[in-house]
Amino acid sequence: MKYDITYECSKDMMLGRIQAIKRRPITGAYLESSWLYEFNENKIAEAERLNVLLPMFEWEIDNNTLTPEMKDELYLYYEDLMEGRLDGILGEDEEDVVIDVLTKCYFRVFDKYPDED
């Protein structure tokens, strides 16, 4: 299945948005308010929502600005992955990338690996 909003497309769009923002430093909360408002969550599929959030998780983690709200979202998406709730909703062409990015983000934030539970 192919979605209109892919991870790579979303990442490119978000990085372009970051370059255009004149305000420095950019905080996670500021990025969230300037990036997420473009997407009507009632009209995008769950996989598209994840594709929109993944680049933001990465950027906020890389820049040490992860907000508590995004930390919670990351936890819940990883839990969905582990419980199989993402099975079948990710596009075949992106499934491996999305799972890899989600898993790496989770490990970086929670410093926890599956065998440590």
QUINORBEL-V732074 format. One record per residue. N is the residue number from 1. RES is the residue in one small letter. D_CENTER is the distance of its C-alpha to the mean C-alpha in Angstrom with 1 decimal. Layout:
BEGIN
N;RES;D_CENTER + N;RES;D_CENTER
END
This chain:
BEGIN
1;m;19.2 + 2;k;17.6 + 3;y;15.3 + 4;d;15.8 + 5;i;12.2 + 6;t;11.2 + 7;y;8.4 + 8;e;11.2 + 9;c;12.5 + 10;s;9.4 + 11;k;9.1 + 12;d;12.9 + 13;m;13.1 + 14;m;10.9 + 15;l;13.0 + 16;g;16.0 + 17;r;15.4 + 18;i;15.2 + 19;q;18.5 + 20;a;20.1 + 21;i;19.6 + 22;k;22.9 + 23;r;22.2 + 24;r;22.0 + 25;p;20.6 + 26;i;17.2 + 27;t;15.9 + 28;g;12.5 + 29;a;14.2 + 30;y;15.6 + 31;l;12.6 + 32;e;11.1 + 33;s;14.5 + 34;s;15.0 + 35;w;11.8 + 36;l;11.0 + 37;y;14.7 + 38;e;14.9 + 39;f;13.4 + 40;n;15.8 + 41;e;14.0 + 42;n;17.4 + 43;k;17.5 + 44;i;14.3 + 45;a;13.9 + 46;e;11.6 + 47;a;10.3 + 48;e;9.9 + 49;r;8.0 + 50;l;5.4 + 51;n;5.8 + 52;v;5.7 + 53;l;2.8 + 54;l;1.6 + 55;p;4.9 + 56;m;5.2 + 57;f;4.7 + 58;e;6.9 + 59;w;9.1 + 60;e;9.8 + 61;i;10.6 + 62;d;12.7 + 63;n;14.4 + 64;n;15.0 + 65;t;13.9 + 66;l;11.3 + 67;t;12.6 + 68;p;13.9 + 69;e;12.1 + 70;m;8.5 + 71;k;10.3 + 72;d;11.6 + 73;e;8.5 + 74;l;7.3 + 75;y;11.0 + 76;l;11.4 + 77;y;8.9 + 78;y;10.7 + 79;e;13.9 + 80;d;13.4 + 81;l;13.1 + 82;m;16.1 + 83;e;18.0 + 84;g;17.7 + 85;r;16.2 + 86;l;13.8 + 87;d;16.9 + 88;g;18.1 + 89;i;15.3 + 90;l;13.4 + 91;g;15.3 + 92;e;17.7 + 93;d;17.2 + 94;e;13.5 + 95;e;13.5 + 96;d;14.3 + 97;v;11.8 + 98;v;8.8 + 99;i;10.6 + 100;d;11.5 + 101;v;8.3 + 102;l;7.1 + 103;t;10.8 + 104;k;11.2 + 105;c;8.7 + 106;y;10.5 + 107;f;13.8 + 108;r;13.5 + 109;v;12.9 + 110;f;15.2 + 111;d;17.5 + 112;k;18.3 + 113;y;18.9 + 114;p;19.7 + 115;d;23.4 + 116;e;23.5 + 117;d;23.1
END
